[in-house]
């Protein structure tokens, strides 16, 4: 399983947990801890998906 798939699955897990705790009296407390995890997974997923599109830059003024 590649990293992108793992991150997507982890994001789904967090979304499902958020859905499951909707009726919990401590949902706000748990959500405050789950929300940063969700957005960190989003950030890492974005970084992985755009990493292939970034071209290396030659800073040496080399034309080779």
mmCIF file of the N, C-alpha and C atoms, coordinates in Angstrom:
data_MODEL
# 
_entry.id   MODEL 
# 
loop_
_atom_site.group_PDB 
_atom_site.id 
_atom_site.type_symbol 
_atom_site.label_atom_id 
_atom_site.label_alt_id 
_atom_site.label_comp_id 
_atom_site.label_asym_id 
_atom_site.label_entity_id 
_atom_site.label_seq_id 
_atom_site.pdbx_PDB_ins_code 
_atom_site.Cartn_x 
_atom_site.Cartn_y 
_atom_site.Cartn_z 
_atom_site.occupancy 
_atom_site.B_iso_or_equiv 
_atom_site.pdbx_formal_charge 
_atom_site.auth_seq_id 
_atom_site.auth_comp_id 
_atom_site.auth_asym_id 
_atom_site.auth_atom_id 
_atom_site.pdbx_PDB_model_num 
ATOM 1   N N  . UNK A 1 1  ? 0.854   -1.168 0.000   1.00 0.00 ? 1  UNK A N  1 
ATOM 2   C CA . UNK A 1 1  ? 0.000   0.000  0.000   1.00 0.00 ? 1  UNK A CA 1 
ATOM 3   C C  . UNK A 1 1  ? 0.906   1.239  0.000   1.00 0.00 ? 1  UNK A C  1 
ATOM 4   N N  . UNK A 1 2  ? 0.646   2.157  -0.894  1.00 0.00 ? 2  UNK A N  1 
ATOM 5   C CA . UNK A 1 2  ? 1.492   3.358  -0.985  1.00 0.00 ? 2  UNK A CA 1 
ATOM 6   C C  . UNK A 1 2  ? 1.056   4.415  0.032   1.00 0.00 ? 2  UNK A C  1 
ATOM 7   N N  . UNK A 1 3  ? 1.888   5.433  0.196   1.00 0.00 ? 3  UNK A N  1 
ATOM 8   C CA . UNK A 1 3  ? 1.646   6.467  1.210   1.00 0.00 ? 3  UNK A CA 1 
ATOM 9   C C  . UNK A 1 3  ? 0.373   7.253  0.953   1.00 0.00 ? 3  UNK A C  1 
ATOM 10  N N  . UNK A 1 4  ? 0.083   7.536  -0.298  1.00 0.00 ? 4  UNK A N  1 
ATOM 11  C CA . UNK A 1 4  ? -1.127  8.301  -0.619  1.00 0.00 ? 4  UNK A CA 1 
ATOM 12  C C  . UNK A 1 4  ? -2.372  7.536  -0.192  1.00 0.00 ? 4  UNK A C  1 
ATOM 13  N N  . UNK A 1 5  ? -2.402  6.250  -0.476  1.00 0.00 ? 5  UNK A N  1 
ATOM 14  C CA . UNK A 1 5  ? -3.541  5.417  -0.083  1.00 0.00 ? 5  UNK A CA 1 
ATOM 15  C C  . UNK A 1 5  ? -3.685  5.366  1.430   1.00 0.00 ? 5  UNK A C  1 
ATOM 16  N N  . UNK A 1 6  ? -2.569  5.245  2.129   1.00 0.00 ? 6  UNK A N  1 
ATOM 17  C CA . UNK A 1 6  ? -2.610  5.215  3.593   1.00 0.00 ? 6  UNK A CA 1 
ATOM 18  C C  . UNK A 1 6  ? -3.170  6.516  4.157   1.00 0.00 ? 6  UNK A C  1 
ATOM 19  N N  . UNK A 1 7  ? -2.746  7.640  3.587   1.00 0.00 ? 7  UNK A N  1 
ATOM 20  C CA . UNK A 1 7  ? -3.238  8.932  4.066   1.00 0.00 ? 7  UNK A CA 1 
ATOM 21  C C  . UNK A 1 7  ? -4.727  9.105  3.787   1.00 0.00 ? 7  UNK A C  1 
ATOM 22  N N  . UNK A 1 8  ? -5.168  8.667  2.621   1.00 0.00 ? 8  UNK A N  1 
ATOM 23  C CA . UNK A 1 8  ? -6.596  8.748  2.285   1.00 0.00 ? 8  UNK A CA 1 
ATOM 24  C C  . UNK A 1 8  ? -7.415  7.900  3.246   1.00 0.00 ? 8  UNK A C  1 
ATOM 25  N N  . UNK A 1 9  ? -6.957  6.692  3.510   1.00 0.00 ? 9  UNK A N  1 
ATOM 26  C CA . UNK A 1 9  ? -7.675  5.813  4.431   1.00 0.00 ? 9  UNK A CA 1 
ATOM 27  C C  . UNK A 1 9  ? -7.689  6.383  5.849   1.00 0.00 ? 9  UNK A C  1 
ATOM 28  N N  . UNK A 1 10 ? -6.579  6.958  6.279   1.00 0.00 ? 10 UNK A N  1 
ATOM 29  C CA . UNK A 1 10 ? -6.525  7.572  7.606   1.00 0.00 ? 10 UNK A CA 1 
ATOM 30  C C  . UNK A 1 10 ? -7.502  8.744  7.697   1.00 0.00 ? 10 UNK A C  1 
ATOM 31  N N  . UNK A 1 11 ? -7.576  9.530  6.623   1.00 0.00 ? 11 UNK A N  1 
ATOM 32  C CA . UNK A 1 11 ? -8.508  10.660 6.592   1.00 0.00 ? 11 UNK A CA 1 
ATOM 33  C C  . UNK A 1 11 ? -9.958  10.167 6.695   1.00 0.00 ? 11 UNK A C  1 
ATOM 34  N N  . UNK A 1 12 ? -10.267 9.089  5.988   1.00 0.00 ? 12 UNK A N  1 
ATOM 35  C CA . UNK A 1 12 ? -11.613 8.498  6.088   1.00 0.00 ? 12 UNK A CA 1 
ATOM 36  C C  . UNK A 1 12 ? -11.907 8.029  7.506   1.00 0.00 ? 12 UNK A C  1 
ATOM 37  N N  . UNK A 1 13 ? -10.905 7.464  8.168   1.00 0.00 ? 13 UNK A N  1 
ATOM 38  C CA . UNK A 1 13 ? -11.097 6.998  9.541   1.00 0.00 ? 13 UNK A CA 1 
ATOM 39  C C  . UNK A 1 13 ? -11.435 8.169  10.462  1.00 0.00 ? 13 UNK A C  1 
ATOM 40  N N  . UNK A 1 14 ? -10.713 9.270  10.316  1.00 0.00 ? 14 UNK A N  1 
ATOM 41  C CA . UNK A 1 14 ? -10.978 10.442 11.152  1.00 0.00 ? 14 UNK A CA 1 
ATOM 42  C C  . UNK A 1 14 ? -12.373 10.986 10.858  1.00 0.00 ? 14 UNK A C  1 
ATOM 43  N N  . UNK A 1 15 ? -12.748 11.048 9.580   1.00 0.00 ? 15 UNK A N  1 
ATOM 44  C CA . UNK A 1 15 ? -14.093 11.507 9.216   1.00 0.00 ? 15 UNK A CA 1 
ATOM 45  C C  . UNK A 1 15 ? -15.156 10.618 9.854   1.00 0.00 ? 15 UNK A C  1 
ATOM 46  N N  . UNK A 1 16 ? -14.932 9.314  9.846   1.00 0.00 ? 16 UNK A N  1 
ATOM 47  C CA . UNK A 1 16 ? -15.898 8.385  10.442  1.00 0.00 ? 16 UNK A CA 1 
ATOM 48  C C  . UNK A 1 16 ? -15.990 8.558  11.952  1.00 0.00 ? 16 UNK A C  1 
ATOM 49  N N  . UNK A 1 17 ? -14.872 8.778  12.603  1.00 0.00 ? 17 UNK A N  1 
ATOM 50  C CA . UNK A 1 17 ? -14.891 9.007  14.047  1.00 0.00 ? 17 UNK A CA 1 
ATOM 51  C C  . UNK A 1 17 ? -15.664 10.282 14.359  1.00 0.00 ? 17 UNK A C  1 
ATOM 52  N N  . UNK A 1 18 ? -15.421 11.333 13.597  1.00 0.00 ? 18 UNK A N  1 
ATOM 53  C CA . UNK A 1 18 ? -16.153 12.589 13.799  1.00 0.00 ? 18 UNK A CA 1 
ATOM 54  C C  . UNK A 1 18 ? -17.650 12.357 13.654  1.00 0.00 ? 18 UNK A C  1 
ATOM 55  N N  . UNK A 1 19 ? -18.030 11.557 12.690  1.00 0.00 ? 19 UNK A N  1 
ATOM 56  C CA . UNK A 1 19 ? -19.448 11.235 12.485  1.00 0.00 ? 19 UNK A CA 1 
ATOM 57  C C  . UNK A 1 19 ? -20.000 10.435 13.670  1.00 0.00 ? 19 UNK A C  1 
ATOM 58  N N  . UNK A 1 20 ? -19.228 9.486  14.172  1.00 0.00 ? 20 UNK A N  1 
ATOM 59  C CA . UNK A 1 20 ? -19.675 8.637  15.272  1.00 0.00 ? 20 UNK A CA 1 
ATOM 60  C C  . UNK A 1 20 ? -19.849 9.388  16.591  1.00 0.00 ? 20 UNK A C  1 
ATOM 61  N N  . UNK A 1 21 ? -19.097 10.452 16.794  1.00 0.00 ? 21 UNK A N  1 
ATOM 62  C CA . UNK A 1 21 ? -19.164 11.164 18.076  1.00 0.00 ? 21 UNK A CA 1 
ATOM 63  C C  . UNK A 1 21 ? -20.149 12.331 18.065  1.00 0.00 ? 21 UNK A C  1 
ATOM 64  N N  . UNK A 1 22 ? -20.927 12.456 17.012  1.00 0.00 ? 22 UNK A N  1 
ATOM 65  C CA . UNK A 1 22 ? -21.860 13.586 16.907  1.00 0.00 ? 22 UNK A CA 1 
ATOM 66  C C  . UNK A 1 22 ? -22.794 13.706 18.105  1.00 0.00 ? 22 UNK A C  1 
ATOM 67  N N  . UNK A 1 23 ? -23.224 12.593 18.661  1.00 0.00 ? 23 UNK A N  1 
ATOM 68  C CA . UNK A 1 23 ? -24.174 12.622 19.784  1.00 0.00 ? 23 UNK A CA 1 
ATOM 69  C C  . UNK A 1 23 ? -23.497 12.488 21.142  1.00 0.00 ? 23 UNK A C  1 
ATOM 70  N N  . UNK A 1 24 ? -22.194 12.453 21.167  1.00 0.00 ? 24 UNK A N  1 
ATOM 71  C CA . UNK A 1 24 ? -21.458 12.308 22.413  1.00 0.00 ? 24 UNK A CA 1 
ATOM 72  C C  . UNK A 1 24 ? -21.405 13.650 23.137  1.00 0.00 ? 24 UNK A C  1 
ATOM 73  N N  . UNK A 1 25 ? -21.568 13.619 24.451  1.00 0.00 ? 25 UNK A N  1 
ATOM 74  C CA . UNK A 1 25 ? -21.562 14.887 25.182  1.00 0.00 ? 25 UNK A CA 1 
ATOM 75  C C  . UNK A 1 25 ? -20.183 15.552 25.195  1.00 0.00 ? 25 UNK A C  1 
ATOM 76  N N  . UNK A 1 26 ? -19.129 14.789 24.902  1.00 0.00 ? 26 UNK A N  1 
ATOM 77  C CA . UNK A 1 26 ? -17.776 15.346 24.855  1.00 0.00 ? 26 UNK A CA 1 
ATOM 78  C C  . UNK A 1 26 ? -17.276 15.531 23.419  1.00 0.00 ? 26 UNK A C  1 
ATOM 79  N N  . UNK A 1 27 ? -18.197 15.615 22.497  1.00 0.00 ? 27 UNK A N  1 
ATOM 80  C CA . UNK A 1 27 ? -17.838 15.704 21.080  1.00 0.00 ? 27 UNK A CA 1 
ATOM 81  C C  . UNK A 1 27 ? -16.945 16.906 20.780  1.00 0.00 ? 27 UNK A C  1 
ATOM 82  N N  . UNK A 1 28 ? -17.212 18.041 21.424  1.00 0.00 ? 28 UNK A N  1 
ATOM 83  C CA . UNK A 1 28 ? -16.408 19.239 21.162  1.00 0.00 ? 28 UNK A CA 1 
ATOM 84  C C  . UNK A 1 28 ? -14.962 19.023 21.590  1.00 0.00 ? 28 UNK A C  1 
ATOM 85  N N  . UNK A 1 29 ? -14.761 18.417 22.740  1.00 0.00 ? 29 UNK A N  1 
ATOM 86  C CA . UNK A 1 29 ? -13.413 18.128 23.231  1.00 0.00 ? 29 UNK A CA 1 
ATOM 87  C C  . UNK A 1 29 ? -12.686 17.181 22.278  1.00 0.00 ? 29 UNK A C  1 
ATOM 88  N N  . UNK A 1 30 ? -13.384 16.112 21.873  1.00 0.00 ? 30 UNK A N  1 
ATOM 89  C CA . UNK A 1 30 ? -12.754 15.149 20.961  1.00 0.00 ? 30 UNK A CA 1 
ATOM 90  C C  . UNK A 1 30 ? -12.520 15.762 19.588  1.00 0.00 ? 30 UNK A C  1 
ATOM 91  N N  . UNK A 1 31 ? -13.459 16.561 19.124  1.00 0.00 ? 31 UNK A N  1 
ATOM 92  C CA . UNK A 1 31 ? -13.321 17.205 17.819  1.00 0.00 ? 31 UNK A CA 1 
ATOM 93  C C  . UNK A 1 31 ? -12.108 18.140 17.795  1.00 0.00 ? 31 UNK A C  1 
ATOM 94  N N  . UNK A 1 32 ? -11.858 18.821 18.911  1.00 0.00 ? 32 UNK A N  1 
ATOM 95  C CA . UNK A 1 32 ? -10.714 19.725 18.974  1.00 0.00 ? 32 UNK A CA 1 
ATOM 96  C C  . UNK A 1 32 ? -9.393  18.965 18.797  1.00 0.00 ? 32 UNK A C  1 
ATOM 97  N N  . UNK A 1 33 ? -9.391  17.685 19.122  1.00 0.00 ? 33 UNK A N  1 
ATOM 98  C CA . UNK A 1 33 ? -8.185  16.878 18.950  1.00 0.00 ? 33 UNK A CA 1 
ATOM 99  C C  . UNK A 1 33 ? -8.154  16.174 17.593  1.00 0.00 ? 33 UNK A C  1 
ATOM 100 N N  . UNK A 1 34 ? -9.317  15.859 17.070  1.00 0.00 ? 34 UNK A N  1 
ATOM 101 C CA . UNK A 1 34 ? -9.383  15.180 15.772  1.00 0.00 ? 34 UNK A CA 1 
ATOM 102 C C  . UNK A 1 34 ? -9.180  16.142 14.605  1.00 0.00 ? 34 UNK A C  1 
ATOM 103 N N  . UNK A 1 35 ? -9.648  17.351 14.758  1.00 0.00 ? 35 UNK A N  1 
ATOM 104 C CA . UNK A 1 35 ? -9.560  18.327 13.678  1.00 0.00 ? 35 UNK A CA 1 
ATOM 105 C C  . UNK A 1 35 ? -8.120  18.585 13.231  1.00 0.00 ? 35 UNK A C  1 
ATOM 106 N N  . UNK A 1 36 ? -7.163  18.797 14.143  1.00 0.00 ? 36 UNK A N  1 
ATOM 107 C CA . UNK A 1 36 ? -5.776  18.982 13.694  1.00 0.00 ? 36 UNK A CA 1 
ATOM 108 C C  . UNK A 1 36 ? -5.215  17.739 12.989  1.00 0.00 ? 36 UNK A C  1 
ATOM 109 N N  . UNK A 1 37 ? -5.631  16.560 13.424  1.00 0.00 ? 37 UNK A N  1 
ATOM 110 C CA . UNK A 1 37 ? -5.176  15.332 12.769  1.00 0.00 ? 37 UNK A CA 1 
ATOM 111 C C  . UNK A 1 37 ? -5.696  15.290 11.343  1.00 0.00 ? 37 UNK A C  1 
ATOM 112 N N  . UNK A 1 38 ? -6.972  15.619 11.181  1.00 0.00 ? 38 UNK A N  1 
ATOM 113 C CA . UNK A 1 38 ? -7.582  15.631 9.857   1.00 0.00 ? 38 UNK A CA 1 
ATOM 114 C C  . UNK A 1 38 ? -6.836  16.575 8.917   1.00 0.00 ? 38 UNK A C  1 
ATOM 115 N N  . UNK A 1 39 ? -6.547  17.791 9.380   1.00 0.00 ? 39 UNK A N  1 
ATOM 116 C CA . UNK A 1 39 ? -5.887  18.765 8.517   1.00 0.00 ? 39 UNK A CA 1 
ATOM 117 C C  . UNK A 1 39 ? -4.409  18.459 8.301   1.00 0.00 ? 39 UNK A C  1 
ATOM 118 N N  . UNK A 1 40 ? -3.786  17.778 9.241   1.00 0.00 ? 40 UNK A N  1 
ATOM 119 C CA . UNK A 1 40 ? -2.412  17.335 9.012   1.00 0.00 ? 40 UNK A CA 1 
ATOM 120 C C  . UNK A 1 40 ? -2.375  16.253 7.934   1.00 0.00 ? 40 UNK A C  1 
ATOM 121 N N  . UNK A 1 41 ? -3.352  15.358 7.953   1.00 0.00 ? 41 UNK A N  1 
ATOM 122 C CA . UNK A 1 41 ? -3.449  14.344 6.894   1.00 0.00 ? 41 UNK A CA 1 
ATOM 123 C C  . UNK A 1 41 ? -3.692  15.013 5.543   1.00 0.00 ? 41 UNK A C  1 
ATOM 124 N N  . UNK A 1 42 ? -4.557  16.021 5.520   1.00 0.00 ? 42 UNK A N  1 
ATOM 125 C CA . UNK A 1 42 ? -4.806  16.781 4.291   1.00 0.00 ? 42 UNK A CA 1 
ATOM 126 C C  . UNK A 1 42 ? -3.521  17.422 3.775   1.00 0.00 ? 42 UNK A C  1 
ATOM 127 N N  . UNK A 1 43 ? -2.760  18.036 4.692   1.00 0.00 ? 43 UNK A N  1 
ATOM 128 C CA . UNK A 1 43 ? -1.527  18.714 4.309   1.00 0.00 ? 43 UNK A CA 1 
ATOM 129 C C  . UNK A 1 43 ? -0.522  17.728 3.712   1.00 0.00 ? 43 UNK A C  1 
ATOM 130 N N  . UNK A 1 44 ? -0.364  16.587 4.377   1.00 0.00 ? 44 UNK A N  1 
ATOM 131 C CA . UNK A 1 44 ? 0.582   15.591 3.879   1.00 0.00 ? 44 UNK A CA 1 
ATOM 132 C C  . UNK A 1 44 ? 0.133   15.025 2.543   1.00 0.00 ? 44 UNK A C  1 
ATOM 133 N N  . UNK A 1 45 ? -1.158  14.813 2.385   1.00 0.00 ? 45 UNK A N  1 
ATOM 134 C CA . UNK A 1 45 ? -1.699  14.315 1.123   1.00 0.00 ? 45 UNK A CA 1 
ATOM 135 C C  . UNK A 1 45 ? -1.458  15.322 0.006   1.00 0.00 ? 45 UNK A C  1 
ATOM 136 N N  . UNK A 1 46 ? -1.677  16.589 0.280   1.00 0.00 ? 46 UNK A N  1 
ATOM 137 C CA . UNK A 1 46 ? -1.413  17.638 -0.706  1.00 0.00 ? 46 UNK A CA 1 
ATOM 138 C C  . UNK A 1 46 ? 0.062   17.658 -1.079  1.00 0.00 ? 46 UNK A C  1 
ATOM 139 N N  . UNK A 1 47 ? 0.927   17.588 -0.076  1.00 0.00 ? 47 UNK A N  1 
ATOM 140 C CA . UNK A 1 47 ? 2.367   17.597 -0.341  1.00 0.00 ? 47 UNK A CA 1 
ATOM 141 C C  . UNK A 1 47 ? 2.786   16.415 -1.208  1.00 0.00 ? 47 UNK A C  1 
ATOM 142 N N  . UNK A 1 48 ? 2.234   15.251 -0.951  1.00 0.00 ? 48 UNK A N  1 
ATOM 143 C CA . UNK A 1 48 ? 2.596   14.080 -1.756  1.00 0.00 ? 48 UNK A CA 1 
ATOM 144 C C  . UNK A 1 48 ? 2.074   14.179 -3.181  1.00 0.00 ? 48 UNK A C  1 
ATOM 145 N N  . UNK A 1 49 ? 0.875   14.716 -3.347  1.00 0.00 ? 49 UNK A N  1 
ATOM 146 C CA . UNK A 1 49 ? 0.291   14.765 -4.686  1.00 0.00 ? 49 UNK A CA 1 
ATOM 147 C C  . UNK A 1 49 ? 0.917   15.842 -5.553  1.00 0.00 ? 49 UNK A C  1 
ATOM 148 N N  . UNK A 1 50 ? 1.418   16.921 -4.943  1.00 0.00 ? 50 UNK A N  1 
ATOM 149 C CA . UNK A 1 50 ? 2.053   17.958 -5.764  1.00 0.00 ? 50 UNK A CA 1 
ATOM 150 C C  . UNK A 1 50 ? 3.550   17.754 -5.901  1.00 0.00 ? 50 UNK A C  1 
ATOM 151 N N  . UNK A 1 51 ? 4.134   16.874 -5.113  1.00 0.00 ? 51 UNK A N  1 
ATOM 152 C CA . UNK A 1 51 ? 5.586   16.652 -5.153  1.00 0.00 ? 51 UNK A CA 1 
ATOM 153 C C  . UNK A 1 51 ? 6.037   16.175 -6.533  1.00 0.00 ? 51 UNK A C  1 
ATOM 154 N N  . UNK A 1 52 ? 5.220   15.379 -7.206  1.00 0.00 ? 52 UNK A N  1 
ATOM 155 C CA . UNK A 1 52 ? 5.577   14.882 -8.531  1.00 0.00 ? 52 UNK A CA 1 
ATOM 156 C C  . UNK A 1 52 ? 5.530   15.981 -9.592  1.00 0.00 ? 52 UNK A C  1 
ATOM 157 N N  . UNK A 1 53 ? 4.796   17.060 -9.336  1.00 0.00 ? 53 UNK A N  1 
ATOM 158 C CA . UNK A 1 53 ? 4.641   18.124 -10.323 1.00 0.00 ? 53 UNK A CA 1 
ATOM 159 C C  . UNK A 1 53 ? 5.720   19.193 -10.210 1.00 0.00 ? 53 UNK A C  1 
ATOM 160 N N  . UNK A 1 54 ? 6.468   19.174 -9.112  1.00 0.00 ? 54 UNK A N  1 
ATOM 161 C CA . UNK A 1 54 ? 7.510   20.190 -8.891  1.00 0.00 ? 54 UNK A CA 1 
ATOM 162 C C  . UNK A 1 54 ? 8.769   19.780 -9.646  1.00 0.00 ? 54 UNK A C  1 
ATOM 163 N N  . UNK A 1 55 ? 9.269   20.694 -10.474 1.00 0.00 ? 55 UNK A N  1 
ATOM 164 C CA . UNK A 1 55 ? 10.479  20.423 -11.254 1.00 0.00 ? 55 UNK A CA 1 
ATOM 165 C C  . UNK A 1 55 ? 11.682  21.005 -10.525 1.00 0.00 ? 55 UNK A C  1 
ATOM 166 N N  . UNK A 1 56 ? 12.782  20.289 -10.495 1.00 0.00 ? 56 UNK A N  1 
ATOM 167 C CA . UNK A 1 56 ? 13.979  20.826 -9.847  1.00 0.00 ? 56 UNK A CA 1 
ATOM 168 C C  . UNK A 1 56 ? 14.505  22.051 -10.596 1.00 0.00 ? 56 UNK A C  1 
ATOM 169 N N  . UNK A 1 57 ? 15.022  23.008 -9.845  1.00 0.00 ? 57 UNK A N  1 
ATOM 170 C CA . UNK A 1 57 ? 15.549  24.244 -10.420 1.00 0.00 ? 57 UNK A CA 1 
ATOM 171 C C  . UNK A 1 57 ? 17.070  24.186 -10.355 1.00 0.00 ? 57 UNK A C  1 
ATOM 172 N N  . UNK A 1 58 ? 17.717  24.557 -11.465 1.00 0.00 ? 58 UNK A N  1 
ATOM 173 C CA . UNK A 1 58 ? 19.171  24.593 -11.528 1.00 0.00 ? 58 UNK A CA 1 
ATOM 174 C C  . UNK A 1 58 ? 19.630  25.998 -11.124 1.00 0.00 ? 58 UNK A C  1 
ATOM 175 N N  . UNK A 1 59 ? 20.273  26.112 -9.956  1.00 0.00 ? 59 UNK A N  1 
ATOM 176 C CA . UNK A 1 59 ? 20.718  27.400 -9.460  1.00 0.00 ? 59 UNK A CA 1 
ATOM 177 C C  . UNK A 1 59 ? 22.181  27.675 -9.777  1.00 0.00 ? 59 UNK A C  1 
ATOM 178 N N  . UNK A 1 60 ? 22.844  26.818 -10.502 1.00 0.00 ? 60 UNK A N  1 
ATOM 179 C CA . UNK A 1 60 ? 24.273  26.948 -10.756 1.00 0.00 ? 60 UNK A CA 1 
ATOM 180 C C  . UNK A 1 60 ? 24.622  27.708 -12.027 1.00 0.00 ? 60 UNK A C  1 
ATOM 181 N N  . UNK A 1 61 ? 23.652  28.245 -12.696 1.00 0.00 ? 61 UNK A N  1 
ATOM 182 C CA . UNK A 1 61 ? 23.867  28.903 -13.991 1.00 0.00 ? 61 UNK A CA 1 
ATOM 183 C C  . UNK A 1 61 ? 24.537  27.962 -14.993 1.00 0.00 ? 61 UNK A C  1 
ATOM 184 N N  . UNK A 1 62 ? 24.395  26.686 -14.777 1.00 0.00 ? 62 UNK A N  1 
ATOM 185 C CA . UNK A 1 62 ? 24.920  25.668 -15.678 1.00 0.00 ? 62 UNK A CA 1 
ATOM 186 C C  . UNK A 1 62 ? 23.908  25.461 -16.799 1.00 0.00 ? 62 UNK A C  1 
ATOM 187 N N  . UNK A 1 63 ? 24.374  25.383 -17.991 1.00 0.00 ? 63 UNK A N  1 
ATOM 188 C CA . UNK A 1 63 ? 23.483  25.135 -19.120 1.00 0.00 ? 63 UNK A CA 1 
ATOM 189 C C  . UNK A 1 63 ? 23.516  23.672 -19.529 1.00 0.00 ? 63 UNK A C  1 
ATOM 190 N N  . UNK A 1 64 ? 24.224  22.858 -18.781 1.00 0.00 ? 64 UNK A N  1 
ATOM 191 C CA . UNK A 1 64 ? 24.307  21.414 -19.092 1.00 0.00 ? 64 UNK A CA 1 
ATOM 192 C C  . UNK A 1 64 ? 23.062  20.698 -18.723 1.00 0.00 ? 64 UNK A C  1 
# 
